[in-house]
Amino acid sequence: MREHIRTLSRGKLALILAVVAVMSFAGAVHAYEEHIVQPGETLSQIARQYGTSVESLQELNGLPDANYVWYGQRLLVDTEETAAPARHREEAFQTYTVQPGDTLFRLAGKHGISLTRLMTINGFTSEEWLSLGQELLVPHALAPAPQPVSSVSDVQAATPIPEMQPGRTRLAVHTVQAGESLSDIAGRYGVNPGALARLNGLQNSSIPEPGRTLRMPSANSLELLEGMSHRLDRASYPTLTERWVEVDLNEQMAIAYEGARPVRAFVISSGVGNSPTVTGTYRIWVKIAMQDMRGGSRAAGDSYHVTEVKNVQYFFEDYAFHGTYWHSNFGTPMSRGCINLTEDDAEWLFDWASPFMYDDSDDGWMFSTDVNPGTLVLIHD
């Protein structure tokens, strides 16, 4: 019994010392405000809200990963270190007066931010009904207007191909050295291995013979169009006045157009086996900078869970364009129905296609609306 009492006494002493230490720390530094993380919030959003930095929040709260906070997590904010939150919010946003027909969803799309971001800015924890005359905080600028495009009479030919060295932004040729694989060479020049193989008439997994000269894809890879056995007839284009994306499943190619003019080509991986990619004409209906993906069935042995998939753009139900880091076999069907792109290609397409994001740091769901519609997507065999 005496030993048990001693244990409790030591425990109480430790607790008292801990409390005293926390009180001393708090008194020695500054006053703190507590922030409870809301659904969809990121550390960078919280930092901007309080006029502080991500690094400060990390250090104060002992956060090892700046990209990970969870709903309900309690964070301390040094109120003496930060600028006044109200002044920061006034500098970053403007006041909007609710008009007839406005909803949070429509206003988020109109101003090029996600619904989650708009709710966070205005302190909503759930999507609420708005009342006429109600004042909300919205970004100073509306979502960027779709870029005008000019129709051209014919598909423009690719530009001539000059030589370059690794690390340059111009085009290149490369002489294969002993032991080099296509993936090695593609990595050295920062190009899609599938595009490199396609441009040189090789299989994606082949090992080219030493001494062979390989032509390097350009930044926009439009020279890949020269090798396509069949191009979509211009009369079948879904538009001549706006941006759109063609996906040719037979060629395993995607092409970004402005009107009738191709501006970038991608070697892709589409659906395979029992999970083919849908065909038809669609519009991107929602996009998100990063998400986890899971699906399939454990019973059937085809379940999957992929984390941190970047630059995801859904064009029909759960079919999407997205970056892919788990394989590099582009040019061959590999997916569960989505359009796999390299991470660089997916990032370019995410920034180019609508609905447009007002703020690059917004990592919430961005939905297509009438004022910020999604880019057209045409998929065919």
Stockholm file with secondary structure:
# STOCKHOLM 1.0

chainA/1-381         MREHIRTLSRGKLALILAVVAVMSFAGAVHAYEEHIVQPGETLSQIARQYGTSVESLQELNGLPDANYVWYGQRLLVDTEETAAPARHREEAFQTYTVQPGDTLFRLAGKHGISLTRLMTINGFTSEEWLSLGQELLVPHALAPAPQPVSSVSDVQAATPIPEMQPGRTRLAVHTVQAGESLSDIAGRYGVNPGALARLNGLQNSSIPEPGRTLRMPSANSLELLEGMSHRLDRASYPTLTERWVEVDLNEQMAIAYEGARPVRAFVISSGVGNSPTVTGTYRIWVKIAMQDMRGGSRAAGDSYHVTEVKNVQYFFEDYAFHGTYWHSNFGTPMSRGCINLTEDDAEWLFDWASPFMYDDSDDGWMFSTDVNPGTLVLIHD
#=GR chainA/1-381 SS CHHHHHHHHHHHHHHHHHHHHHHHHHHHSCCEEEEECCTTCCHHHHHHHHTCCHHHHHHHHTCSCTTCCCTTCEEEEETTTSCCHHHHHHHHEEEEECCTTCCHHHHHHHTTSCHHHHHHHTTCSSCCCCCTTCEEEEESSCCCCCCCCCCCSSCCCCCCCCCCCTTCSSCCEEECCTTCCHHHHHHHHTCCHHHHHHHTTCCTTCCCCTTCEEECCCSSCGGGGGGCSCCCCGGGCSCSSSEEEEEETTTTEEEEEETTEEEEEEECBCBCTTSCCCCEEEECCEEEEEEEEEESCTTTTCCEEEEEEEEEEEEETTEEEEECCSCCCTTSCCBSSSEEECHHHHHHHHHHSSSCCSCTTCCSCEECCSSSCCCEEEEEC
#=GC SS_cons         CHHHHHHHHHHHHHHHHHHHHHHHHHHHSCCEEEEECCTTCCHHHHHHHHTCCHHHHHHHHTCSCTTCCCTTCEEEEETTTSCCHHHHHHHHEEEEECCTTCCHHHHHHHTTSCHHHHHHHTTCSSCCCCCTTCEEEEESSCCCCCCCCCCCSSCCCCCCCCCCCTTCSSCCEEECCTTCCHHHHHHHHTCCHHHHHHHTTCCTTCCCCTTCEEECCCSSCGGGGGGCSCCCCGGGCSCSSSEEEEEETTTTEEEEEETTEEEEEEECBCBCTTSCCCCEEEECCEEEEEEEEEESCTTTTCCEEEEEEEEEEEEETTEEEEECCSCCCTTSCCBSSSEEECHHHHHHHHHHSSSCCSCTTCCSCEECCSSSCCCEEEEEC
//
